[in-house]
């Protein structure tokens, strides 16, 4: 699946959403109020929002306790953004 990635420079928020998906509900991830997971009607994670994304170091993201909650296609898109955050 394809993930759409956008970054709001003004508000410092990274948005990653599975293309074509519909968000039914959102919730903050456990232990991190700056990571918001978006769910479809079946309860699957279809999006990720990261507040203050430019303040997160790559090493901190790689060790983040909620990485395992993010599906691989979305995780790959987030990882790619962290590899080149100037997008």
PDB file of N, CA, C and O in Angstrom:
ATOM      1  N   UNK A   1       0.838  -1.180   0.000  1.00  0.00           N
ATOM      2  CA  UNK A   1       0.000   0.000   0.000  1.00  0.00           C
ATOM      3  C   UNK A   1       0.884   1.244   0.000  1.00  0.00           C
ATOM      4  O   UNK A   1       2.017   1.232   0.480  1.00  0.00           O
ATOM      5  N   UNK A   2       0.335   2.296  -0.545  1.00  0.00           N
ATOM      6  CA  UNK A   2       1.063   3.547  -0.635  1.00  0.00           C
ATOM      7  C   UNK A   2       0.677   4.470   0.507  1.00  0.00           C
ATOM      8  O   UNK A   2      -0.496   4.580   0.866  1.00  0.00           O
ATOM      9  N   UNK A   3       1.666   5.124   1.065  1.00  0.00           N
ATOM     10  CA  UNK A   3       1.423   6.070   2.152  1.00  0.00           C
ATOM     11  C   UNK A   3       1.674   7.480   1.637  1.00  0.00           C
ATOM     12  O   UNK A   3       2.636   7.728   0.909  1.00  0.00           O
ATOM     13  N   UNK A   4       0.803   8.390   2.021  1.00  0.00           N
ATOM     14  CA  UNK A   4       0.966   9.798   1.679  1.00  0.00           C
ATOM     15  C   UNK A   4       1.631  10.483   2.872  1.00  0.00           C
ATOM     16  O   UNK A   4       1.171  10.353   4.007  1.00  0.00           O
ATOM     17  N   UNK A   5       2.711  11.208   2.610  1.00  0.00           N
ATOM     18  CA  UNK A   5       3.462  11.879   3.663  1.00  0.00           C
ATOM     19  C   UNK A   5       3.412  13.380   3.428  1.00  0.00           C
ATOM     20  O   UNK A   5       3.643  13.857   2.317  1.00  0.00           O
ATOM     21  N   UNK A   6       3.108  14.114   4.484  1.00  0.00           N
ATOM     22  CA  UNK A   6       3.180  15.577   4.402  1.00  0.00           C
ATOM     23  C   UNK A   6       3.678  16.105   5.737  1.00  0.00           C
ATOM     24  O   UNK A   6       3.503  15.482   6.784  1.00  0.00           O
ATOM     25  N   UNK A   7       4.306  17.276   5.666  1.00  0.00           N
ATOM     26  CA  UNK A   7       4.849  17.892   6.864  1.00  0.00           C
ATOM     27  C   UNK A   7       4.380  19.335   6.918  1.00  0.00           C
ATOM     28  O   UNK A   7       4.580  20.097   5.972  1.00  0.00           O
ATOM     29  N   UNK A   8       3.767  19.702   8.008  1.00  0.00           N
ATOM     30  CA  UNK A   8       3.309  21.069   8.231  1.00  0.00           C
ATOM     31  C   UNK A   8       4.415  21.799   8.988  1.00  0.00           C
ATOM     32  O   UNK A   8       4.578  21.633  10.197  1.00  0.00           O
ATOM     33  N   UNK A   9       5.175  22.617   8.241  1.00  0.00           N
ATOM     34  CA  UNK A   9       6.304  23.334   8.845  1.00  0.00           C
ATOM     35  C   UNK A   9       5.848  24.319   9.914  1.00  0.00           C
ATOM     36  O   UNK A   9       6.506  24.478  10.942  1.00  0.00           O
ATOM     37  N   UNK A  10       4.728  24.975   9.670  1.00  0.00           N
ATOM     38  CA  UNK A  10       4.242  25.989  10.607  1.00  0.00           C
ATOM     39  C   UNK A  10       3.913  25.393  11.970  1.00  0.00           C
ATOM     40  O   UNK A  10       4.205  25.997  13.003  1.00  0.00           O
ATOM     41  N   UNK A  11       3.304  24.204  11.974  1.00  0.00           N
ATOM     42  CA  UNK A  11       2.880  23.581  13.230  1.00  0.00           C
ATOM     43  C   UNK A  11       3.780  22.423  13.660  1.00  0.00           C
ATOM     44  O   UNK A  11       3.562  21.814  14.708  1.00  0.00           O
ATOM     45  N   UNK A  12       4.793  22.123  12.844  1.00  0.00           N
ATOM     46  CA  UNK A  12       5.755  21.070  13.146  1.00  0.00           C
ATOM     47  C   UNK A  12       5.076  19.712  13.367  1.00  0.00           C
ATOM     48  O   UNK A  12       5.299  19.035  14.371  1.00  0.00           O
ATOM     49  N   UNK A  13       4.239  19.341  12.388  1.00  0.00           N
ATOM     50  CA  UNK A  13       3.506  18.074  12.474  1.00  0.00           C
ATOM     51  C   UNK A  13       3.773  17.255  11.216  1.00  0.00           C
ATOM     52  O   UNK A  13       3.637  17.749  10.097  1.00  0.00           O
ATOM     53  N   UNK A  14       4.154  16.003  11.415  1.00  0.00           N
ATOM     54  CA  UNK A  14       4.328  15.056  10.323  1.00  0.00           C
ATOM     55  C   UNK A  14       3.045  14.244  10.207  1.00  0.00           C
ATOM     56  O   UNK A  14       2.549  13.701  11.194  1.00  0.00           O
ATOM     57  N   UNK A  15       2.515  14.166   8.985  1.00  0.00           N
ATOM     58  CA  UNK A  15       1.303  13.397   8.705  1.00  0.00           C
ATOM     59  C   UNK A  15       1.665  12.255   7.758  1.00  0.00           C
ATOM     60  O   UNK A  15       2.282  12.483   6.718  1.00  0.00           O
ATOM     61  N   UNK A  16       1.287  11.043   8.110  1.00  0.00           N
ATOM     62  CA  UNK A  16       1.466   9.891   7.238  1.00  0.00           C
ATOM     63  C   UNK A  16       0.140   9.144   7.245  1.00  0.00           C
ATOM     64  O   UNK A  16      -0.376   8.774   8.300  1.00  0.00           O
ATOM     65  N   UNK A  17      -0.410   8.926   6.035  1.00  0.00           N
ATOM     66  CA  UNK A  17      -1.714   8.268   5.932  1.00  0.00           C
ATOM     67  C   UNK A  17      -1.685   7.297   4.765  1.00  0.00           C
ATOM     68  O   UNK A  17      -1.156   7.601   3.696  1.00  0.00           O
ATOM     69  N   UNK A  18      -2.252   6.144   4.982  1.00  0.00           N
ATOM     70  CA  UNK A  18      -2.369   5.151   3.918  1.00  0.00           C
ATOM     71  C   UNK A  18      -3.316   5.703   2.860  1.00  0.00           C
ATOM     72  O   UNK A  18      -4.441   6.096   3.167  1.00  0.00           O
ATOM     73  N   UNK A  19      -2.857   5.731   1.621  1.00  0.00           N
ATOM     74  CA  UNK A  19      -3.650   6.278   0.520  1.00  0.00           C
ATOM     75  C   UNK A  19      -4.981   5.530   0.402  1.00  0.00           C
ATOM     76  O   UNK A  19      -5.026   4.301   0.463  1.00  0.00           O
ATOM     77  N   UNK A  20      -6.050   6.287   0.233  1.00  0.00           N
ATOM     78  CA  UNK A  20      -7.374   5.707   0.041  1.00  0.00           C
ATOM     79  C   UNK A  20      -8.077   5.259   1.305  1.00  0.00           C
ATOM     80  O   UNK A  20      -9.210   4.783   1.241  1.00  0.00           O
ATOM     81  N   UNK A  21      -7.443   5.398   2.436  1.00  0.00           N
ATOM     82  CA  UNK A  21      -8.061   4.946   3.690  1.00  0.00           C
ATOM     83  C   UNK A  21      -8.924   6.054   4.292  1.00  0.00           C
ATOM     84  O   UNK A  21      -8.731   7.239   4.021  1.00  0.00           O
ATOM     85  N   UNK A  22      -9.862   5.636   5.103  1.00  0.00           N
ATOM     86  CA  UNK A  22     -10.731   6.566   5.816  1.00  0.00           C
ATOM     87  C   UNK A  22     -10.494   6.417   7.311  1.00  0.00           C
ATOM     88  O   UNK A  22     -10.480   5.310   7.849  1.00  0.00           O
ATOM     89  N   UNK A  23     -10.308   7.546   7.964  1.00  0.00           N
ATOM     90  CA  UNK A  23     -10.056   7.544   9.403  1.00  0.00           C
ATOM     91  C   UNK A  23     -11.387   7.584  10.148  1.00  0.00           C
ATOM     92  O   UNK A  23     -12.210   8.471   9.924  1.00  0.00           O
ATOM     93  N   UNK A  24     -11.584   6.614  11.035  1.00  0.00           N
ATOM     94  CA  UNK A  24     -12.805   6.555  11.825  1.00  0.00           C
ATOM     95  C   UNK A  24     -12.588   7.092  13.234  1.00  0.00           C
ATOM     96  O   UNK A  24     -13.520   7.581  13.872  1.00  0.00           O
ATOM     97  N   UNK A  25     -11.347   6.997  13.715  1.00  0.00           N
ATOM     98  CA  UNK A  25     -11.048   7.405  15.085  1.00  0.00           C
ATOM     99  C   UNK A  25      -9.550   7.627  15.222  1.00  0.00           C
ATOM    100  O   UNK A  25      -8.756   7.037  14.490  1.00  0.00           O
ATOM    101  N   UNK A  26      -9.176   8.472  16.153  1.00  0.00           N
ATOM    102  CA  UNK A  26      -7.766   8.740  16.447  1.00  0.00           C
ATOM    103  C   UNK A  26      -7.555   8.654  17.943  1.00  0.00           C
ATOM    104  O   UNK A  26      -8.465   8.902  18.734  1.00  0.00           O
ATOM    105  N   UNK A  27      -6.331   8.296  18.318  1.00  0.00           N
ATOM    106  CA  UNK A  27      -6.008   8.207  19.734  1.00  0.00           C
ATOM    107  C   UNK A  27      -4.510   8.417  19.895  1.00  0.00           C
ATOM    108  O   UNK A  27      -3.724   8.062  19.016  1.00  0.00           O
ATOM    109  N   UNK A  28      -4.123   8.993  21.021  1.00  0.00           N
ATOM    110  CA  UNK A  28      -2.697   9.138  21.296  1.00  0.00           C
ATOM    111  C   UNK A  28      -2.112   7.771  21.609  1.00  0.00           C
ATOM    112  O   UNK A  28      -2.766   6.917  22.207  1.00  0.00           O
ATOM    113  N   UNK A  29      -0.872   7.584  21.193  1.00  0.00           N
ATOM    114  CA  UNK A  29      -0.194   6.320  21.450  1.00  0.00           C
ATOM    115  C   UNK A  29       0.183   6.228  22.924  1.00  0.00           C
ATOM    116  O   UNK A  29       0.362   7.240  23.601  1.00  0.00           O
ATOM    117  N   UNK A  30       0.297   5.011  23.398  1.00  0.00           N
ATOM    118  CA  UNK A  30       0.685   4.788  24.794  1.00  0.00           C
ATOM    119  C   UNK A  30       2.042   5.425  25.066  1.00  0.00           C
ATOM    120  O   UNK A  30       2.963   5.305  24.258  1.00  0.00           O
ATOM    121  N   UNK A  31       2.160   6.085  26.176  1.00  0.00           N
ATOM    122  CA  UNK A  31       3.419   6.681  26.636  1.00  0.00           C
ATOM    123  C   UNK A  31       3.926   7.839  25.788  1.00  0.00           C
ATOM    124  O   UNK A  31       5.068   8.261  25.965  1.00  0.00           O
ATOM    125  N   UNK A  32       3.109   8.371  24.865  1.00  0.00           N
ATOM    126  CA  UNK A  32       3.597   9.470  24.022  1.00  0.00           C
ATOM    127  C   UNK A  32       2.423  10.293  23.510  1.00  0.00           C
ATOM    128  O   UNK A  32       1.754   9.904  22.553  1.00  0.00           O
ATOM    129  N   UNK A  33       2.180  11.417  24.144  1.00  0.00           N
ATOM    130  CA  UNK A  33       1.074  12.266  23.721  1.00  0.00           C
ATOM    131  C   UNK A  33       1.380  12.995  22.415  1.00  0.00           C
ATOM    132  O   UNK A  33       0.487  13.630  21.852  1.00  0.00           O
ATOM    133  N   UNK A  34       2.619  12.923  21.918  1.00  0.00           N
ATOM    134  CA  UNK A  34       2.984  13.564  20.665  1.00  0.00           C
ATOM    135  C   UNK A  34       2.850  12.660  19.460  1.00  0.00           C
ATOM    136  O   UNK A  34       3.114  13.089  18.337  1.00  0.00           O
ATOM    137  N   UNK A  35       2.443  11.412  19.666  1.00  0.00           N
ATOM    138  CA  UNK A  35       2.241  10.457  18.582  1.00  0.00           C
ATOM    139  C   UNK A  35       0.766  10.078  18.574  1.00  0.00           C
ATOM    140  O   UNK A  35       0.251   9.513  19.539  1.00  0.00           O
ATOM    141  N   UNK A  36       0.101  10.393  17.484  1.00  0.00           N
ATOM    142  CA  UNK A  36      -1.332  10.126  17.348  1.00  0.00           C
ATOM    143  C   UNK A  36      -1.523   9.092  16.260  1.00  0.00           C
ATOM    144  O   UNK A  36      -1.035   9.259  15.142  1.00  0.00           O
ATOM    145  N   UNK A  37      -2.227   8.030  16.582  1.00  0.00           N
ATOM    146  CA  UNK A  37      -2.519   6.968  15.624  1.00  0.00           C
ATOM    147  C   UNK A  37      -3.947   7.134  15.126  1.00  0.00           C
ATOM    148  O   UNK A  37      -4.862   7.392  15.908  1.00  0.00           O
ATOM    149  N   UNK A  38      -4.127   6.985  13.817  1.00  0.00           N
ATOM    150  CA  UNK A  38      -5.444   7.067  13.192  1.00  0.00           C
ATOM    151  C   UNK A  38      -5.881   5.660  12.813  1.00  0.00           C
ATOM    152  O   UNK A  38      -5.101   4.887  12.256  1.00  0.00           O
ATOM    153  N   UNK A  39      -7.136   5.332  13.118  1.00  0.00           N
ATOM    154  CA  UNK A  39      -7.661   3.988  12.900  1.00  0.00           C
ATOM    155  C   UNK A  39      -8.819   4.008  11.904  1.00  0.00           C
ATOM    156  O   UNK A  39      -9.578   4.975  11.842  1.00  0.00           O
ATOM    157  N   UNK A  40      -8.949   2.931  11.128  1.00  0.00           N
ATOM    158  CA  UNK A  40     -10.112   2.789  10.266  1.00  0.00           C
ATOM    159  C   UNK A  40     -11.249   2.163  11.070  1.00  0.00           C
ATOM    160  O   UNK A  40     -11.093   1.897  12.261  1.00  0.00           O
ATOM    161  N   UNK A  41     -12.382   1.930  10.428  1.00  0.00           N
ATOM    162  CA  UNK A  41     -13.557   1.407  11.140  1.00  0.00           C
ATOM    163  C   UNK A  41     -13.351  -0.014  11.665  1.00  0.00           C
ATOM    164  O   UNK A  41     -14.071  -0.447  12.565  1.00  0.00           O
ATOM    165  N   UNK A  42     -12.372  -0.748  11.110  1.00  0.00           N
ATOM    166  CA  UNK A  42     -12.080  -2.103  11.578  1.00  0.00           C
ATOM    167  C   UNK A  42     -11.044  -2.107  12.709  1.00  0.00           C
ATOM    168  O   UNK A  42     -10.719  -3.164  13.249  1.00  0.00           O
ATOM    169  N   UNK A  43     -10.527  -0.924  13.065  1.00  0.00           N
ATOM    170  CA  UNK A  43      -9.562  -0.831  14.154  1.00  0.00           C
ATOM    171  C   UNK A  43      -8.114  -0.916  13.729  1.00  0.00           C
ATOM    172  O   UNK A  43      -7.221  -0.941  14.576  1.00  0.00           O
ATOM    173  N   UNK A  44      -7.864  -0.960  12.422  1.00  0.00           N
ATOM    174  CA  UNK A  44      -6.488  -1.005  11.930  1.00  0.00           C
ATOM    175  C   UNK A  44      -5.873   0.386  11.860  1.00  0.00           C
ATOM    176  O   UNK A  44      -6.572   1.361  11.583  1.00  0.00           O
ATOM    177  N   UNK A  45      -4.589   0.482  12.106  1.00  0.00           N
ATOM    178  CA  UNK A  45      -3.897   1.759  12.015  1.00  0.00           C
ATOM    179  C   UNK A  45      -3.719   2.118  10.544  1.00  0.00           C
ATOM    180  O   UNK A  45      -3.132   1.355   9.777  1.00  0.00           O
ATOM    181  N   UNK A  46      -4.235   3.292  10.154  1.00  0.00           N
ATOM    182  CA  UNK A  46      -4.140   3.749   8.769  1.00  0.00           C
ATOM    183  C   UNK A  46      -3.434   5.098   8.659  1.00  0.00           C
ATOM    184  O   UNK A  46      -3.252   5.618   7.558  1.00  0.00           O
ATOM    185  N   UNK A  47      -3.039   5.662   9.793  1.00  0.00           N
ATOM    186  CA  UNK A  47      -2.360   6.945   9.763  1.00  0.00           C
ATOM    187  C   UNK A  47      -1.606   7.216  11.037  1.00  0.00           C
ATOM    188  O   UNK A  47      -1.878   6.639  12.090  1.00  0.00           O
ATOM    189  N   UNK A  48      -0.640   8.120  10.907  1.00  0.00           N
ATOM    190  CA  UNK A  48       0.203   8.513  12.032  1.00  0.00           C
ATOM    191  C   UNK A  48       0.382  10.020  11.957  1.00  0.00           C
ATOM    192  O   UNK A  48       0.622  10.575  10.885  1.00  0.00           O
ATOM    193  N   UNK A  49       0.265  10.674  13.101  1.00  0.00           N
ATOM    194  CA  UNK A  49       0.594  12.096  13.201  1.00  0.00           C
ATOM    195  C   UNK A  49       1.606  12.249  14.309  1.00  0.00           C
ATOM    196  O   UNK A  49       1.431  11.722  15.408  1.00  0.00           O
ATOM    197  N   UNK A  50       2.671  12.977  14.012  1.00  0.00           N
ATOM    198  CA  UNK A  50       3.719  13.198  15.006  1.00  0.00           C
ATOM    199  C   UNK A  50       3.842  14.689  15.254  1.00  0.00           C
ATOM    200  O   UNK A  50       4.197  15.455  14.358  1.00  0.00           O
ATOM    201  N   UNK A  51       3.543  15.092  16.484  1.00  0.00           N
ATOM    202  CA  UNK A  51       3.681  16.482  16.880  1.00  0.00           C
ATOM    203  C   UNK A  51       5.144  16.761  17.195  1.00  0.00           C
ATOM    204  O   UNK A  51       5.846  15.897  17.721  1.00  0.00           O
ATOM    205  N   UNK A  52       5.603  17.960  16.874  1.00  0.00           N
ATOM    206  CA  UNK A  52       6.992  18.376  17.127  1.00  0.00           C
ATOM    207  C   UNK A  52       7.979  17.428  16.457  1.00  0.00           C
ATOM    208  O   UNK A  52       9.020  17.098  17.026  1.00  0.00           O
ATOM    209  N   UNK A  53       7.647  16.995  15.249  1.00  0.00           N
ATOM    210  CA  UNK A  53       8.451  15.995  14.545  1.00  0.00           C
ATOM    211  C   UNK A  53       9.885  16.453  14.315  1.00  0.00           C
ATOM    212  O   UNK A  53      10.806  15.640  14.395  1.00  0.00           O
ATOM    213  N   UNK A  54      10.093  17.728  14.034  1.00  0.00           N
ATOM    214  CA  UNK A  54      11.455  18.193  13.749  1.00  0.00           C
ATOM    215  C   UNK A  54      12.346  18.172  14.990  1.00  0.00           C
ATOM    216  O   UNK A  54      13.566  18.290  14.874  1.00  0.00           O
ATOM    217  N   UNK A  55      11.764  18.027  16.151  1.00  0.00           N
ATOM    218  CA  UNK A  55      12.533  17.991  17.402  1.00  0.00           C
ATOM    219  C   UNK A  55      12.964  16.582  17.789  1.00  0.00           C
ATOM    220  O   UNK A  55      13.718  16.401  18.745  1.00  0.00           O
ATOM    221  N   UNK A  56      12.489  15.587  17.052  1.00  0.00           N
ATOM    222  CA  UNK A  56      12.792  14.197  17.377  1.00  0.00           C
ATOM    223  C   UNK A  56      14.046  13.767  16.626  1.00  0.00           C
ATOM    224  O   UNK A  56      14.126  13.903  15.405  1.00  0.00           O
ATOM    225  N   UNK A  57      15.004  13.259  17.350  1.00  0.00           N
ATOM    226  CA  UNK A  57      16.239  12.751  16.746  1.00  0.00           C
ATOM    227  C   UNK A  57      15.975  11.369  16.154  1.00  0.00           C
ATOM    228  O   UNK A  57      15.147  10.616  16.667  1.00  0.00           O
ATOM    229  N   UNK A  58      16.677  11.042  15.081  1.00  0.00           N
ATOM    230  CA  UNK A  58      16.518   9.743  14.435  1.00  0.00           C
ATOM    231  C   UNK A  58      16.772   8.604  15.414  1.00  0.00           C
ATOM    232  O   UNK A  58      16.049   7.607  15.402  1.00  0.00           O
ATOM    233  N   UNK A  59      17.777   8.735  16.250  1.00  0.00           N
ATOM    234  CA  UNK A  59      18.082   7.669  17.217  1.00  0.00           C
ATOM    235  C   UNK A  59      16.936   7.489  18.216  1.00  0.00           C
ATOM    236  O   UNK A  59      16.642   6.366  18.626  1.00  0.00           O
ATOM    237  N   UNK A  60      16.292   8.587  18.607  1.00  0.00           N
ATOM    238  CA  UNK A  60      15.142   8.493  19.518  1.00  0.00           C
ATOM    239  C   UNK A  60      13.965   7.815  18.821  1.00  0.00           C
ATOM    240  O   UNK A  60      13.263   7.004  19.424  1.00  0.00           O
ATOM    241  N   UNK A  61      13.755   8.152  17.549  1.00  0.00           N
ATOM    242  CA  UNK A  61      12.661   7.533  16.802  1.00  0.00           C
ATOM    243  C   UNK A  61      12.922   6.038  16.630  1.00  0.00           C
ATOM    244  O   UNK A  61      12.003   5.231  16.766  1.00  0.00           O
ATOM    245  N   UNK A  62      14.152   5.666  16.335  1.00  0.00           N
ATOM    246  CA  UNK A  62      14.469   4.246  16.151  1.00  0.00           C
ATOM    247  C   UNK A  62      14.267   3.437  17.427  1.00  0.00           C
ATOM    248  O   UNK A  62      14.024   2.232  17.362  1.00  0.00           O
ATOM    249  N   UNK A  63      14.362   4.084  18.583  1.00  0.00           N
ATOM    250  CA  UNK A  63      14.177   3.406  19.869  1.00  0.00           C
ATOM    251  C   UNK A  63      12.785   3.650  20.451  1.00  0.00           C
ATOM    252  O   UNK A  63      12.509   3.252  21.583  1.00  0.00           O
ATOM    253  N   UNK A  64      11.911   4.298  19.687  1.00  0.00           N
ATOM    254  CA  UNK A  64      10.593   4.675  20.209  1.00  0.00           C
ATOM    255  C   UNK A  64       9.771   3.431  20.575  1.00  0.00           C
ATOM    256  O   UNK A  64       9.699   2.492  19.783  1.00  0.00           O
ATOM    257  N   UNK A  65       9.159   3.411  21.751  1.00  0.00           N
ATOM    258  CA  UNK A  65       8.430   2.222  22.201  1.00  0.00           C
ATOM    259  C   UNK A  65       7.157   1.920  21.403  1.00  0.00           C
ATOM    260  O   UNK A  65       6.632   0.809  21.486  1.00  0.00           O
ATOM    261  N   UNK A  66       6.658   2.882  20.639  1.00  0.00           N
ATOM    262  CA  UNK A  66       5.416   2.654  19.890  1.00  0.00           C
ATOM    263  C   UNK A  66       5.640   2.318  18.416  1.00  0.00           C
ATOM    264  O   UNK A  66       4.675   2.212  17.659  1.00  0.00           O
ATOM    265  N   UNK A  67       6.885   2.149  18.001  1.00  0.00           N
ATOM    266  CA  UNK A  67       7.154   1.781  16.599  1.00  0.00           C
ATOM    267  C   UNK A  67       6.407   0.508  16.210  1.00  0.00           C
ATOM    268  O   UNK A  67       5.906   0.396  15.091  1.00  0.00           O
ATOM    269  N   UNK A  68       6.334  -0.439  17.122  1.00  0.00           N
ATOM    270  CA  UNK A  68       5.715  -1.732  16.802  1.00  0.00           C
ATOM    271  C   UNK A  68       4.213  -1.628  16.566  1.00  0.00           C
ATOM    272  O   UNK A  68       3.617  -2.551  16.011  1.00  0.00           O
ATOM    273  N   UNK A  69       3.594  -0.534  16.971  1.00  0.00           N
ATOM    274  CA  UNK A  69       2.153  -0.348  16.755  1.00  0.00           C
ATOM    275  C   UNK A  69       1.835   0.168  15.362  1.00  0.00           C
ATOM    276  O   UNK A  69       0.670   0.211  14.965  1.00  0.00           O
ATOM    277  N   UNK A  70       2.862   0.560  14.620  1.00  0.00           N
ATOM    278  CA  UNK A  70       2.666   1.175  13.308  1.00  0.00           C
ATOM    279  C   UNK A  70       2.908   0.129  12.224  1.00  0.00           C
ATOM    280  O   UNK A  70       3.957  -0.514  12.217  1.00  0.00           O
ATOM    281  N   UNK A  71       1.947  -0.055  11.298  1.00  0.00           N
ATOM    282  CA  UNK A  71       2.131  -1.028  10.210  1.00  0.00           C
ATOM    283  C   UNK A  71       3.374  -0.702   9.376  1.00  0.00           C
ATOM    284  O   UNK A  71       3.778   0.457   9.276  1.00  0.00           O
ATOM    285  N   UNK A  72       3.967  -1.724   8.788  1.00  0.00           N
ATOM    286  CA  UNK A  72       5.236  -1.579   8.082  1.00  0.00           C
ATOM    287  C   UNK A  72       5.209  -0.545   6.969  1.00  0.00           C
ATOM    288  O   UNK A  72       6.182   0.189   6.798  1.00  0.00           O
ATOM    289  N   UNK A  73       4.110  -0.463   6.195  1.00  0.00           N
ATOM    290  CA  UNK A  73       4.084   0.512   5.100  1.00  0.00           C
ATOM    291  C   UNK A  73       4.129   1.943   5.634  1.00  0.00           C
ATOM    292  O   UNK A  73       4.806   2.798   5.063  1.00  0.00           O
ATOM    293  N   UNK A  74       3.420   2.202   6.712  1.00  0.00           N
ATOM    294  CA  UNK A  74       3.437   3.537   7.312  1.00  0.00           C
ATOM    295  C   UNK A  74       4.761   3.787   8.027  1.00  0.00           C
ATOM    296  O   UNK A  74       5.311   4.886   7.957  1.00  0.00           O
ATOM    297  N   UNK A  75       5.265   2.776   8.707  1.00  0.00           N
ATOM    298  CA  UNK A  75       6.538   2.898   9.405  1.00  0.00           C
ATOM    299  C   UNK A  75       7.663   3.217   8.418  1.00  0.00           C
ATOM    300  O   UNK A  75       8.529   4.044   8.703  1.00  0.00           O
ATOM    301  N   UNK A  76       7.646   2.562   7.264  1.00  0.00           N
ATOM    302  CA  UNK A  76       8.649   2.832   6.244  1.00  0.00           C
ATOM    303  C   UNK A  76       8.602   4.273   5.770  1.00  0.00           C
ATOM    304  O   UNK A  76       9.643   4.886   5.534  1.00  0.00           O
ATOM    305  N   UNK A  77       7.389   4.821   5.629  1.00  0.00           N
ATOM    306  CA  UNK A  77       7.236   6.210   5.201  1.00  0.00           C
ATOM    307  C   UNK A  77       7.742   7.174   6.276  1.00  0.00           C
ATOM    308  O   UNK A  77       8.373   8.183   5.961  1.00  0.00           O
ATOM    309  N   UNK A  78       7.468   6.864   7.537  1.00  0.00           N
ATOM    310  CA  UNK A  78       7.968   7.705   8.636  1.00  0.00           C
ATOM    311  C   UNK A  78       9.492   7.636   8.678  1.00  0.00           C
ATOM    312  O   UNK A  78      10.159   8.664   8.797  1.00  0.00           O
ATOM    313  N   UNK A  79      10.042   6.431   8.582  1.00  0.00           N
ATOM    314  CA  UNK A  79      11.498   6.265   8.597  1.00  0.00           C
ATOM    315  C   UNK A  79      12.149   7.033   7.455  1.00  0.00           C
ATOM    316  O   UNK A  79      13.192   7.662   7.639  1.00  0.00           O
ATOM    317  N   UNK A  80      11.540   6.983   6.282  1.00  0.00           N
ATOM    318  CA  UNK A  80      12.086   7.700   5.128  1.00  0.00           C
ATOM    319  C   UNK A  80      12.082   9.204   5.386  1.00  0.00           C
ATOM    320  O   UNK A  80      13.037   9.897   5.035  1.00  0.00           O
ATOM    321  N   UNK A  81      11.013   9.711   5.995  1.00  0.00           N
ATOM    322  CA  UNK A  81      10.968  11.143   6.306  1.00  0.00           C
ATOM    323  C   UNK A  81      12.091  11.507   7.279  1.00  0.00           C
ATOM    324  O   UNK A  81      12.760  12.525   7.098  1.00  0.00           O
ATOM    325  N   UNK A  82      12.299  10.695   8.295  1.00  0.00           N
ATOM    326  CA  UNK A  82      13.359  10.978   9.260  1.00  0.00           C
ATOM    327  C   UNK A  82      14.743  10.909   8.608  1.00  0.00           C
ATOM    328  O   UNK A  82      15.671  11.571   9.073  1.00  0.00           O
ATOM    329  N   UNK A  83      14.894  10.134   7.560  1.00  0.00           N
ATOM    330  CA  UNK A  83      16.168  10.062   6.849  1.00  0.00           C
ATOM    331  C   UNK A  83      16.416  11.316   6.022  1.00  0.00           C
ATOM    332  O   UNK A  83      17.561  11.642   5.706  1.00  0.00           O
ATOM    333  N   UNK A  84      15.324  12.030   5.665  1.00  0.00           N
ATOM    334  CA  UNK A  84      15.438  13.239   4.861  1.00  0.00           C
ATOM    335  C   UNK A  84      14.348  14.225   5.284  1.00  0.00           C
ATOM    336  O   UNK A  84      13.413  14.466   4.520  1.00  0.00           O
ATOM    337  N   UNK A  85      14.449  14.801   6.486  1.00  0.00           N
ATOM    338  CA  UNK A  85      13.368  15.637   7.022  1.00  0.00           C
ATOM    339  C   UNK A  85      13.175  16.986   6.327  1.00  0.00           C
ATOM    340  O   UNK A  85      12.224  17.699   6.645  1.00  0.00           O
ATOM    341  N   UNK A  86      14.034  17.349   5.408  1.00  0.00           N
ATOM    342  CA  UNK A  86      13.911  18.640   4.735  1.00  0.00           C
ATOM    343  C   UNK A  86      12.826  18.650   3.668  1.00  0.00           C
ATOM    344  O   UNK A  86      12.688  19.639   2.949  1.00  0.00           O
ATOM    345  N   UNK A  87      12.060  17.586   3.547  1.00  0.00           N
ATOM    346  CA  UNK A  87      11.029  17.471   2.508  1.00  0.00           C
ATOM    347  C   UNK A  87       9.957  18.511   2.646  1.00  0.00           C
ATOM    348  O   UNK A  87       9.021  18.544   1.846  1.00  0.00           O
TER     349      UNK A  87
END
